[in-house]
């Protein structure tokens, strides 16, 4: 389906959940994806299914998934999911950057260099 402008597409995509169970049928509206994007999504969904069979907590995203709090992202070069070592939540982000060399003191010294007192 071709739409006259991007605003119409955004409106439809925001309201697509209303079509889930209309009458006796289920309707789905998805973005137009390339063959490669569909393949990546399929690999991720297969992994999600296998992890859910093991009764693990799984969250799915765009080219990524989280298994029991560990984030996995799609590597384009290797064509596979890779475990990342990024912080999993805001608490870990905060604790990672606290300290003299990476915490508030470094931010203060950085701003002090940029805004010299006269």
C-alpha positions as CSV (number, residue, x, y, z in Angstrom):
1,X,0.0,0.0,0.0
2,X,1.4,3.4,-0.9
3,X,0.5,6.5,1.2
4,X,0.5,10.1,0.2
5,X,2.9,11.3,3.0
6,X,4.8,10.2,6.0
7,X,2.3,11.6,8.4
8,X,-0.4,9.2,7.2
9,X,2.0,6.3,7.6
10,X,2.8,7.4,11.2
11,X,-0.9,7.7,12.0
12,X,-1.6,4.2,10.7
13,X,1.4,2.7,12.5
14,X,0.4,4.3,15.8
15,X,-3.2,2.9,15.5
16,X,-2.4,-0.5,14.0
17,X,-3.0,-2.2,17.4
18,X,-6.7,-1.5,17.0
19,X,-7.0,-3.9,14.1
20,X,-5.7,-6.9,16.0
21,X,-9.0,-8.7,16.5
22,X,-11.6,-7.2,14.4
23,X,-14.5,-9.6,13.9
24,X,-13.3,-13.2,13.6
25,X,-10.0,-12.3,11.9
26,X,-6.7,-10.8,13.0
27,X,-5.1,-8.1,10.8
28,X,-1.4,-7.2,10.9
29,X,0.3,-4.1,9.6
30,X,4.1,-4.1,9.5
31,X,6.8,-1.9,8.0
32,X,8.2,-2.8,4.6
33,X,11.4,-4.8,5.3
34,X,14.1,-6.0,2.9
35,X,14.8,-9.7,2.5
36,X,17.9,-9.3,4.7
37,X,16.0,-7.6,7.5
38,X,13.3,-10.3,7.4
39,X,16.1,-13.0,7.7
40,X,17.6,-11.2,10.7
41,X,14.2,-11.0,12.4
42,X,13.7,-14.7,11.7
43,X,17.0,-15.7,13.3
44,X,16.2,-13.6,16.4
45,X,12.7,-15.0,16.7
46,X,14.0,-18.6,16.5
47,X,16.5,-17.8,19.3
48,X,13.7,-16.2,21.3
49,X,11.6,-19.3,20.9
50,X,14.4,-21.6,21.9
51,X,15.2,-19.6,25.0
52,X,11.5,-19.4,26.0
53,X,11.3,-23.2,25.8
54,X,14.1,-23.2,28.5
55,X,11.7,-21.0,30.6
56,X,14.1,-18.0,30.5
57,X,13.0,-14.3,30.5
58,X,13.4,-12.9,27.0
59,X,12.7,-9.5,25.6
60,X,13.0,-8.8,21.9
61,X,13.9,-5.5,20.1
62,X,15.1,-4.3,16.7
63,X,18.2,-6.4,15.8
64,X,18.6,-7.3,19.5
65,X,17.3,-9.3,22.4
66,X,17.7,-9.6,26.1
67,X,18.0,-13.0,27.8
68,X,17.8,-13.0,31.6
69,X,19.2,-9.4,31.6
70,X,22.1,-10.1,29.1
71,X,21.9,-8.1,25.9
72,X,22.6,-9.8,22.5
73,X,22.9,-7.7,19.3
74,X,23.0,-8.7,15.7
75,X,26.5,-8.5,14.1
76,X,26.2,-7.7,10.4
77,X,29.6,-8.9,9.5
78,X,29.4,-12.3,11.2
79,X,25.6,-12.7,10.5
80,X,24.9,-13.8,14.0
81,X,23.9,-12.7,17.5
82,X,26.7,-11.6,19.8
83,X,26.6,-11.0,23.5
84,X,27.3,-7.4,24.4
85,X,28.9,-6.1,27.6
86,X,26.8,-3.0,27.8
87,X,25.2,-2.0,31.1
88,X,21.8,-3.6,31.4
89,X,20.0,-0.9,33.4
90,X,20.4,2.6,34.7
91,X,21.7,1.5,38.0
92,X,24.6,-0.2,36.3
93,X,25.3,2.8,34.1
94,X,25.4,5.0,37.2
95,X,27.7,2.7,39.1
96,X,30.0,2.2,36.1
97,X,30.8,5.9,35.8
98,X,31.1,6.8,39.4
99,X,34.6,7.4,40.7
100,X,37.3,10.1,40.5
101,X,38.5,9.5,37.0
102,X,35.1,9.0,35.4
103,X,32.6,10.6,37.7
104,X,31.5,14.1,38.6
105,X,35.0,15.4,39.2
106,X,36.0,14.8,35.5
107,X,32.8,16.5,34.3
108,X,33.6,19.5,36.6
109,X,37.2,19.7,35.2
110,X,35.9,19.4,31.7
111,X,33.4,22.3,32.1
112,X,36.0,24.3,33.9
113,X,38.3,24.1,30.9
114,X,35.6,25.2,28.5
115,X,34.2,28.0,30.6
116,X,37.3,29.8,31.9
117,X,36.8,32.2,34.7
118,X,37.9,35.7,33.9
